[in-house]
Amino acid sequence: MKIGVTEISPRAVQQAAERKFKGGYYCCEALMSAIREEFQLDVPEEVIAMASGMAVGAGKSGCACGAFNGGVLALGMFFGRTEQKGPTDPKSIKCMELTHELHDWFKGANGKNAICCRVLTKEFNMGQGEHKEQCIFFTGLCAWKVAQIVCRELGIKNLDEVDEPAPRRTIAEI
């Protein structure tokens, strides 16, 4: 896979993912689309379609957060493997480490110490108002963290002066 940028703003990736969710994608699709577009990846649009079933906690099951799932898919796209080399393959080990980093970070960053969609959204009506705002924000958070990790690991210049995601915004502000 070729990456078409040598520098990027993870905050811009975050904001692109938020806009794409607001525009009609699910969380995981929005994240994959933003990563693909902002990093100018030479991968087919089908990587977005690949993420479609991961929404709303994997097929509306309420399990792992779709934004987190999209982040896992994006990390796999950059750092995963295509060869059957067993569990000691360095690419596999590295991808697992980065995915674990995203997992632990997201649990802390979302303020609810969870990645379970049902836990993250239990006080909201599904797909409306505050629920949608929170999911858009979580999608942006995961996109930001994935972009941070990719920059760090691949030596892509991070253009942001501040090492933190953009603050939460309302749907109207996105």
CYANA upper distance limits for C-alpha pairs under 8 A (distance plus 0.5 A):
  1 MET  CA     41 LEU  CA      7.40
  1 MET  CA     42 ASP  CA      6.62
  1 MET  CA     43 VAL  CA      7.29
  1 MET  CA     78 PHE  CA      8.37
  2 LYS  CA     41 LEU  CA      6.29
  2 LYS  CA     42 ASP  CA      6.08
  3 ILE  CA     39 PHE  CA      6.49
  3 ILE  CA     40 GLN  CA      6.33
  3 ILE  CA     41 LEU  CA      5.36
  3 ILE  CA     42 ASP  CA      7.39
  4 GLY  CA     39 PHE  CA      6.60
  4 GLY  CA     40 GLN  CA      5.16
  4 GLY  CA     41 LEU  CA      6.51
  4 GLY  CA     42 ASP  CA      8.27
  5 VAL  CA     39 PHE  CA      6.32
  5 VAL  CA     40 GLN  CA      6.94
  5 VAL  CA    156 ILE  CA      8.21
  6 THR  CA    156 ILE  CA      5.71
  6 THR  CA    157 LYS  CA      6.72
  7 GLU  CA    156 ILE  CA      5.76
  7 GLU  CA    157 LYS  CA      4.75
  7 GLU  CA    158 ASN  CA      6.38
  7 GLU  CA    159 LEU  CA      6.99
  8 ILE  CA     12 ALA  CA      8.34
  8 ILE  CA     38 GLU  CA      8.19
  8 ILE  CA     39 PHE  CA      7.91
  8 ILE  CA    151 CYS  CA      8.41
  8 ILE  CA    156 ILE  CA      7.69
  8 ILE  CA    157 LYS  CA      6.79
  8 ILE  CA    158 ASN  CA      5.92
  8 ILE  CA    159 LEU  CA      6.05
  9 SER  CA     13 VAL  CA      7.03
  9 SER  CA    158 ASN  CA      6.21
  9 SER  CA    159 LEU  CA      5.29
  9 SER  CA    160 ASP  CA      5.93
 10 PRO  CA     14 GLN  CA      6.67
 10 PRO  CA    143 ALA  CA      8.19
 10 PRO  CA    144 TRP  CA      5.53
 10 PRO  CA    145 LYS  CA      8.06
 10 PRO  CA    147 ALA  CA      5.67
 10 PRO  CA    148 GLN  CA      6.54
 10 PRO  CA    158 ASN  CA      7.50
 10 PRO  CA    159 LEU  CA      8.16
 10 PRO  CA    160 ASP  CA      7.43
 10 PRO  CA    165 PRO  CA      8.22
 11 ARG  CA     15 GLN  CA      6.68
 11 ARG  CA    144 TRP  CA      6.51
 11 ARG  CA    160 ASP  CA      7.54
 11 ARG  CA    165 PRO  CA      6.41
 11 ARG  CA    166 ALA  CA      6.55
 12 ALA  CA     16 ALA  CA      6.53
 13 VAL  CA     17 ALA  CA      6.70
 13 VAL  CA     34 ALA  CA      6.60
 13 VAL  CA     35 ILE  CA      7.18
 13 VAL  CA     38 GLU  CA      6.72
 13 VAL  CA    140 GLY  CA      8.11
 13 VAL  CA    143 ALA  CA      6.78
 13 VAL  CA    144 TRP  CA      6.58
 13 VAL  CA    147 ALA  CA      7.48
 14 GLN  CA     18 GLU  CA      6.83
 14 GLN  CA     34 ALA  CA      8.45
 14 GLN  CA    139 THR  CA      8.15
 14 GLN  CA    140 GLY  CA      4.71
 14 GLN  CA    141 LEU  CA      6.84
 14 GLN  CA    142 CYS  CA      8.21
 14 GLN  CA    143 ALA  CA      5.71
 14 GLN  CA    144 TRP  CA      5.26
 14 GLN  CA    165 PRO  CA      7.94
 14 GLN  CA    166 ALA  CA      8.10
 15 GLN  CA     19 ARG  CA      6.69
 15 GLN  CA    140 GLY  CA      6.75
 15 GLN  CA    166 ALA  CA      8.47
 15 GLN  CA    174 ILE  CA      8.14
 16 ALA  CA     20 LYS  CA      6.64
 16 ALA  CA     34 ALA  CA      6.10
 16 ALA  CA     38 GLU  CA      8.48
 16 ALA  CA    140 GLY  CA      8.31
 17 ALA  CA     21 PHE  CA      6.74
 17 ALA  CA     30 ALA  CA      5.57
 17 ALA  CA     31 LEU  CA      5.56
 17 ALA  CA     33 SER  CA      7.84
 17 ALA  CA     34 ALA  CA      5.58
 17 ALA  CA     35 ILE  CA      8.41
 17 ALA  CA    136 ILE  CA      8.47
 17 ALA  CA    139 THR  CA      7.00
 17 ALA  CA    140 GLY  CA      5.95
 17 ALA  CA    143 ALA  CA      7.09
 18 GLU  CA     22 LYS  CA      6.73
 18 GLU  CA     30 ALA  CA      7.73
 18 GLU  CA    136 ILE  CA      5.83
 18 GLU  CA    137 PHE  CA      7.21
 18 GLU  CA    139 THR  CA      6.95
 18 GLU  CA    140 GLY  CA      5.79
 18 GLU  CA    174 ILE  CA      7.40
 19 ARG  CA     23 GLY  CA      6.42
 19 ARG  CA    174 ILE  CA      6.56
 20 LYS  CA     24 GLY  CA      6.98
 20 LYS  CA     25 TYR  CA      6.39
 20 LYS  CA     30 ALA  CA      5.53
 20 LYS  CA     31 LEU  CA      8.44
 20 LYS  CA     33 SER  CA      8.19
 20 LYS  CA     34 ALA  CA      7.87
 21 PHE  CA     25 TYR  CA      5.15
 21 PHE  CA     26 TYR  CA      6.18
 21 PHE  CA     27 CYS  CA      6.32
 21 PHE  CA     29 GLU  CA      8.31
 21 PHE  CA     30 ALA  CA      5.66
 21 PHE  CA    136 ILE  CA      6.65
 21 PHE  CA    139 THR  CA      8.31
 22 LYS  CA    136 ILE  CA      7.58
 22 LYS  CA    171 ILE  CA      7.78
 22 LYS  CA    174 ILE  CA      8.12
 25 TYR  CA     29 GLU  CA      6.15
 25 TYR  CA     30 ALA  CA      5.82
 26 TYR  CA     30 ALA  CA      6.50
 26 TYR  CA     52 SER  CA      7.69
 26 TYR  CA     55 ALA  CA      6.51
 26 TYR  CA     56 VAL  CA      8.47
 26 TYR  CA     66 GLY  CA      8.48
 27 CYS  CA     31 LEU  CA      6.76
 27 CYS  CA     55 ALA  CA      6.81
 27 CYS  CA     56 VAL  CA      8.45
 27 CYS  CA     66 GLY  CA      6.28
 27 CYS  CA     67 ALA  CA      5.51
 27 CYS  CA     70 GLY  CA      7.82
 27 CYS  CA    135 CYS  CA      7.43
 27 CYS  CA    136 ILE  CA      7.36
 27 CYS  CA    139 THR  CA      5.97
 28 CYS  CA     32 MET  CA      6.72
 28 CYS  CA     51 ALA  CA      6.17
 28 CYS  CA     52 SER  CA      7.30
 28 CYS  CA     54 MET  CA      6.93
 28 CYS  CA     55 ALA  CA      6.46
 28 CYS  CA     66 GLY  CA      5.70
 28 CYS  CA     67 ALA  CA      5.41
 28 CYS  CA     68 PHE  CA      8.02
 28 CYS  CA     69 ASN  CA      6.89
 28 CYS  CA     70 GLY  CA      4.62
 28 CYS  CA     71 GLY  CA      7.94
 28 CYS  CA    139 THR  CA      7.78
 29 GLU  CA     33 SER  CA      6.49
 29 GLU  CA     48 ILE  CA      5.69
 29 GLU  CA     49 ALA  CA      7.51
 29 GLU  CA     51 ALA  CA      5.88
 29 GLU  CA     52 SER  CA      6.34
 29 GLU  CA     55 ALA  CA      8.41
 29 GLU  CA     70 GLY  CA      7.44
 30 ALA  CA     34 ALA  CA      6.54
 30 ALA  CA     48 ILE  CA      8.30
 30 ALA  CA    139 THR  CA      8.00
 31 LEU  CA     35 ILE  CA      6.63
 31 LEU  CA     67 ALA  CA      7.47
 31 LEU  CA     70 GLY  CA      6.45
 31 LEU  CA     71 GLY  CA      7.52
 31 LEU  CA    139 THR  CA      6.86
 31 LEU  CA    140 GLY  CA      7.88
 31 LEU  CA    142 CYS  CA      8.17
 31 LEU  CA    143 ALA  CA      6.15
 32 MET  CA     36 ARG  CA      6.51
 32 MET  CA     47 VAL  CA      7.48
 32 MET  CA     48 ILE  CA      6.04
 32 MET  CA     51 ALA  CA      7.75
 32 MET  CA     70 GLY  CA      6.70
 32 MET  CA     71 GLY  CA      8.18
 32 MET  CA     73 LEU  CA      8.25
 32 MET  CA     74 ALA  CA      6.76
 33 SER  CA     37 GLU  CA      6.51
 33 SER  CA     45 GLU  CA      8.40
 33 SER  CA     47 VAL  CA      8.48
 33 SER  CA     48 ILE  CA      6.28
 34 ALA  CA     38 GLU  CA      6.21
 34 ALA  CA    143 ALA  CA      8.21
 35 ILE  CA     39 PHE  CA      6.28
 35 ILE  CA     40 GLN  CA      8.43
 35 ILE  CA     41 LEU  CA      8.48
 35 ILE  CA     74 ALA  CA      7.81
 35 ILE  CA    143 ALA  CA      7.67
 35 ILE  CA    147 ALA  CA      8.03
 36 ARG  CA     40 GLN  CA      6.31
 36 ARG  CA     41 LEU  CA      5.64
 36 ARG  CA     42 ASP  CA      8.42
 36 ARG  CA     43 VAL  CA      7.84
 37 GLU  CA     41 LEU  CA      7.10
 43 VAL  CA     47 VAL  CA      7.73
 45 GLU  CA     49 ALA  CA      7.55
 46 GLU  CA     50 MET  CA      6.48
 47 VAL  CA     51 ALA  CA      7.19
 48 ILE  CA     52 SER  CA      7.38
 51 ALA  CA     55 ALA  CA      7.99
 51 ALA  CA     70 GLY  CA      6.94
 51 ALA  CA     73 LEU  CA      8.01
 53 GLY  CA     58 ALA  CA      6.38
 53 GLY  CA     59 GLY  CA      5.64
 54 MET  CA     58 ALA  CA      4.48
 54 MET  CA     59 GLY  CA      6.28
 54 MET  CA     66 GLY  CA      5.88
 54 MET  CA     69 ASN  CA      6.79
 54 MET  CA     70 GLY  CA      7.79
 55 ALA  CA     59 GLY  CA      6.29
 55 ALA  CA     60 LYS  CA      6.91
 55 ALA  CA     65 CYS  CA      7.94
 55 ALA  CA     66 GLY  CA      5.00
 55 ALA  CA     67 ALA  CA      8.11
 55 ALA  CA     69 ASN  CA      8.49
 56 VAL  CA     60 LYS  CA      5.00
 56 VAL  CA     61 SER  CA      7.22
 56 VAL  CA     62 GLY  CA      6.26
 56 VAL  CA     63 CYS  CA      8.22
 56 VAL  CA     65 CYS  CA      6.97
 56 VAL  CA     66 GLY  CA      5.97
 56 VAL  CA    117 CYS  CA      7.16
 57 GLY  CA     61 SER  CA      5.94
 57 GLY  CA     62 GLY  CA      4.57
 57 GLY  CA     63 CYS  CA      4.74
 57 GLY  CA     64 ALA  CA      5.15
 57 GLY  CA     65 CYS  CA      5.12
 57 GLY  CA     66 GLY  CA      5.60
 57 GLY  CA    116 CYS  CA      7.55
 57 GLY  CA    117 CYS  CA      5.71
 57 GLY  CA    118 ARG  CA      8.25
 58 ALA  CA     62 GLY  CA      7.21
 58 ALA  CA     63 CYS  CA      6.73
 58 ALA  CA     64 ALA  CA      7.14
 58 ALA  CA     65 CYS  CA      8.02
 58 ALA  CA     66 GLY  CA      6.94
 62 GLY  CA    116 CYS  CA      7.20
 62 GLY  CA    117 CYS  CA      5.26
 62 GLY  CA    118 ARG  CA      5.45
 63 CYS  CA    115 ILE  CA      8.47
 63 CYS  CA    116 CYS  CA      5.54
 63 CYS  CA    117 CYS  CA      5.89
 63 CYS  CA    118 ARG  CA      7.15
 64 ALA  CA     68 PHE  CA      7.59
 64 ALA  CA     69 ASN  CA      7.26
 64 ALA  CA    115 ILE  CA      6.02
 64 ALA  CA    116 CYS  CA      5.09
 64 ALA  CA    117 CYS  CA      6.14
 65 CYS  CA     69 ASN  CA      6.68
 65 CYS  CA    115 ILE  CA      6.00
 65 CYS  CA    116 CYS  CA      6.03
 65 CYS  CA    117 CYS  CA      5.07
 65 CYS  CA    120 LEU  CA      8.44
 66 GLY  CA     70 GLY  CA      6.54
 66 GLY  CA    117 CYS  CA      8.06
 67 ALA  CA     71 GLY  CA      6.82
 67 ALA  CA    135 CYS  CA      8.12
 67 ALA  CA    138 PHE  CA      6.82
 67 ALA  CA    139 THR  CA      5.20
 67 ALA  CA    142 CYS  CA      6.73
 68 PHE  CA     72 VAL  CA      6.79
 68 PHE  CA    102 LEU  CA      8.41
 68 PHE  CA    103 HIS  CA      7.94
 68 PHE  CA    106 PHE  CA      8.05
 68 PHE  CA    115 ILE  CA      7.76
 68 PHE  CA    139 THR  CA      8.07
 68 PHE  CA    142 CYS  CA      6.68
 69 ASN  CA     73 LEU  CA      6.79
 70 GLY  CA     74 ALA  CA      6.62
 71 GLY  CA     75 LEU  CA      6.65
 71 GLY  CA    102 LEU  CA      8.16
 71 GLY  CA    142 CYS  CA      6.38
 71 GLY  CA    143 ALA  CA      7.03
 71 GLY  CA    146 VAL  CA      6.69
 72 VAL  CA     76 GLY  CA      6.68
 72 VAL  CA     99 THR  CA      6.46
 72 VAL  CA    102 LEU  CA      8.30
 73 LEU  CA     77 MET  CA      6.68
 74 ALA  CA     78 PHE  CA      7.02
 74 ALA  CA    146 VAL  CA      7.84
 75 LEU  CA     79 PHE  CA      6.30
 75 LEU  CA     80 GLY  CA      7.62
 75 LEU  CA     95 CYS  CA      7.42
 75 LEU  CA     98 LEU  CA      7.83
 75 LEU  CA     99 THR  CA      7.38
 75 LEU  CA    146 VAL  CA      7.30
 75 LEU  CA    150 VAL  CA      8.35
 76 GLY  CA     80 GLY  CA      4.70
 76 GLY  CA     81 ARG  CA      8.13
 76 GLY  CA     95 CYS  CA      6.90
 78 PHE  CA    150 VAL  CA      8.15
 79 PHE  CA     91 LYS  CA      7.10
 79 PHE  CA     92 SER  CA      8.48
 79 PHE  CA     94 LYS  CA      7.69
 79 PHE  CA     95 CYS  CA      5.85
 80 GLY  CA     91 LYS  CA      6.68
 80 GLY  CA     92 SER  CA      6.74
 80 GLY  CA     95 CYS  CA      6.13
 81 ARG  CA     91 LYS  CA      6.59
 81 ARG  CA     92 SER  CA      6.94
 85 LYS  CA     89 ASP  CA      6.10
 87 PRO  CA     92 SER  CA      7.13
 87 PRO  CA     93 ILE  CA      7.75
 88 THR  CA     92 SER  CA      7.66
 88 THR  CA     93 ILE  CA      7.18
 89 ASP  CA     93 ILE  CA      6.80
 90 PRO  CA     94 LYS  CA      6.53
 91 LYS  CA     95 CYS  CA      6.60
 92 SER  CA     96 MET  CA      6.64
 93 ILE  CA     97 GLU  CA      6.71
 94 LYS  CA     98 LEU  CA      6.76
 95 CYS  CA     99 THR  CA      6.59
 96 MET  CA    100 HIS  CA      6.55
 97 GLU  CA    101 GLU  CA      6.69
 98 LEU  CA    102 LEU  CA      6.79
 98 LEU  CA    149 ILE  CA      8.15
 99 THR  CA    103 HIS  CA      6.65
100 HIS  CA    104 ASP  CA      6.65
101 GLU  CA    105 TRP  CA      6.50
102 LEU  CA    106 PHE  CA      6.39
102 LEU  CA    142 CYS  CA      8.30
102 LEU  CA    145 LYS  CA      7.61
102 LEU  CA    146 VAL  CA      7.96
103 HIS  CA    107 LYS  CA      6.75
103 HIS  CA    115 ILE  CA      8.09
104 ASP  CA    108 GLY  CA      7.08
105 TRP  CA    109 ALA  CA      6.43
106 PHE  CA    110 ASN  CA      6.37
106 PHE  CA    114 ALA  CA      8.45
106 PHE  CA    115 ILE  CA      7.81
106 PHE  CA    141 LEU  CA      8.44
106 PHE  CA    142 CYS  CA      7.62
107 LYS  CA    111 GLY  CA      7.67
107 LYS  CA    112 LYS  CA      7.30
107 LYS  CA    113 ASN  CA      4.94
107 LYS  CA    114 ALA  CA      5.40
107 LYS  CA    115 ILE  CA      6.42
108 GLY  CA    112 LYS  CA      7.63
108 GLY  CA    113 ASN  CA      5.84
108 GLY  CA    114 ALA  CA      8.31
109 ALA  CA    113 ASN  CA      8.37
110 ASN  CA    114 ALA  CA      8.22
110 ASN  CA    138 PHE  CA      7.54
112 LYS  CA    119 VAL  CA      8.37
112 LYS  CA    120 LEU  CA      7.09
114 ALA  CA    119 VAL  CA      7.26
114 ALA  CA    120 LEU  CA      7.25
115 ILE  CA    119 VAL  CA      8.12
115 ILE  CA    120 LEU  CA      7.54
116 CYS  CA    120 LEU  CA      6.68
117 CYS  CA    121 THR  CA      6.52
118 ARG  CA    122 LYS  CA      5.98
121 THR  CA    126 MET  CA      8.10
121 THR  CA    131 HIS  CA      6.98
124 PHE  CA    128 GLN  CA      8.30
124 PHE  CA    130 GLU  CA      7.23
124 PHE  CA    131 HIS  CA      5.78
125 ASN  CA    129 GLY  CA      8.39
125 ASN  CA    131 HIS  CA      6.89
126 MET  CA    131 HIS  CA      6.63
126 MET  CA    132 LYS  CA      8.14
127 GLY  CA    131 HIS  CA      6.30
127 GLY  CA    132 LYS  CA      5.70
128 GLN  CA    132 LYS  CA      5.83
129 GLY  CA    133 GLU  CA      6.79
130 GLU  CA    134 GLN  CA      6.51
131 HIS  CA    135 CYS  CA      6.73
132 LYS  CA    136 ILE  CA      6.55
133 GLU  CA    137 PHE  CA      6.67
133 GLU  CA    169 ARG  CA      8.40
133 GLU  CA    170 THR  CA      6.77
133 GLU  CA    171 ILE  CA      6.46
134 GLN  CA    138 PHE  CA      6.60
135 CYS  CA    139 THR  CA      6.52
136 ILE  CA    140 GLY  CA      6.81
137 PHE  CA    141 LEU  CA      6.63
137 PHE  CA    168 ARG  CA      6.63
137 PHE  CA    169 ARG  CA      7.95
138 PHE  CA    142 CYS  CA      6.68
139 THR  CA    143 ALA  CA      6.67
140 GLY  CA    144 TRP  CA      6.50
141 LEU  CA    145 LYS  CA      6.75
141 LEU  CA    165 PRO  CA      7.10
142 CYS  CA    146 VAL  CA      6.58
143 ALA  CA    147 ALA  CA      6.63
144 TRP  CA    148 GLN  CA      6.66
144 TRP  CA    165 PRO  CA      6.79
145 LYS  CA    149 ILE  CA      6.66
146 VAL  CA    150 VAL  CA      6.60
147 ALA  CA    151 CYS  CA      6.57
148 GLN  CA    152 ARG  CA      6.70
148 GLN  CA    158 ASN  CA      8.02
149 ILE  CA    153 GLU  CA      6.47
150 VAL  CA    154 LEU  CA      6.26
150 VAL  CA    155 GLY  CA      8.37
150 VAL  CA    156 ILE  CA      7.85
151 CYS  CA    155 GLY  CA      5.98
151 CYS  CA    156 ILE  CA      4.92
151 CYS  CA    157 LYS  CA      6.78
151 CYS  CA    158 ASN  CA      6.69
152 ARG  CA    156 ILE  CA      7.28
169 ARG  CA    173 GLU  CA      6.40
169 ARG  CA    174 ILE  CA      7.14
170 THR  CA    174 ILE  CA      7.11
